[in-house]
Structure formats: structure tokens, C-alpha cells
């Protein structure tokens, strides 16, 4: 992982679950990790929900004012540039679609000026979500996110899943879709995620992940 990892994608693509997994993995490797919850759009699934987990792992959580309260309104009072200086690893969980990426645009110029070679901006795709079920839809949305954030993606992450109904076959069937998105955008496919009970790290280009983000009826 580079010093700064930015996670973007469609609503429900699994950005937050990926962000949590990457943060925990980096912390377990002994890195000093901070997670910025930049999701000002969706109050239901956000990294701010994992405050206790992060505290146990020694991960710093930076969230908007009033996150997880009945005053859940956009209010950002933190310095992402300074966080990037202080931490070994900074993970930024961006809100869904171009609307969520607008908040990232506020920091784009400063980050690119100082950390241009130390940023990975990962576009998370999930073939099983509406509006990104084919490669052309996914590519269109990616460019809309780039326009709103004023930043360019560096790689694609295939996070195709159906929540608790995910199987190894669902993950395997998404391979052609993911490769098509990568080809159309000219970006590398960084990896494909898979619930850890269905795969191992030995499989090529597969990242086993824990399912931290769950629907209320799955908890």
C-alpha cells in the first residue's frame, strides 16, 4: 500500500468494508494507520461505525462532526494533508458516486501537490449492484467520480458480492466484467476481493476479506 489510499465507487459497492479491511491489515503489519470517513452522503454504512474496532487495533478514526448522531450533517474540521504527514498509512473512505466524491475535491490540489507519487485511488466495482452491472455503466460512473473529485484513479478493485449470499461462484463469474472495466479504462485490476471463507491469499490476485459491514438484519 502507498502512503495514501483513496477508496471510491458506487453506493453499496463495498467501499467501507474494503477500507476497514485495508486499515486492519496495515495496522497488523505494524503501521501507524488513520482512516478518514469522508462519506457525507450515506449515514447507514460508514467507517465511523467501527470506532471500537479501530481503537482495539490502534487505528485512528477521523470522521465528520456529528457522525453517528441525530445531527448527521456535513461538517469537516480536519486537515487531511497533515494526517498524511503524520501517519504511515492514510485510508480515505469516500462517499458513493460523484455526489460523495465532491468532498474529496476540496483536498485534491493540496494532496496532489505534496503526495502525487504516494497516492493510490482505487475504484471499487460490484457487478451485482444496479447502475454498475455492466462495464460501460461502471466506466461512466468512474469518470463522473473523477470529475467531481478532481483526481484520477490509479487502479480497479473488483468487489463483486451479494452480501451474505455471496459465494465463490459469484466472485468467479465477475472476472470477465472486471477485466472489461480495466481494459476500457486503461487501468490495472489491482485485485479481486473474496470473503475469506471462500478463498486464500495464495490464489492469484485475490484478497481475502472479512465481512465487517452488515445489514441490520444480518448482525
C-alpha angles and dihedrals in degrees: 000000000000122000093267123035118185118195119203137161148115123319108279095013091125100257095144095048090050091048091053092048093049091048094050092046092051092047091050088053088060098257125144101244135191127182121204115205101210094165104122093159110056116050094181107065114029140136089248086074089070100058094125094048091050093049090053091051095044092247118149114228120204113189136168117270112275094018110163094013132103085259093065098160130142109271121146119188104162137097111235093184092057091046089055090053095049101044133065090219129021119189118192117199105202126201120257126282124345092312091062093043092060091082090056090057089068089069100033100098095047094046095046092047094054107023106026093133094044100056130098114186108193122198109210116210130191117186091198094065123091116252091027101054093115133041097249092055092048092049093049091053092048092058091047089055091049091051092050095045096039088225135104127235119240101196147002125243118201106215098162110165145140098216112243089356092063115126134179089255092057090053093047093047091058094062096093091047092051093047090050092053090049092049094048093049097039089232127128121252099240095194146313119246123223132179104263094238089066102044147020135225089250091073111098115262092351123130113200110216139186118236103239099154111072137168114253092253091051095055 
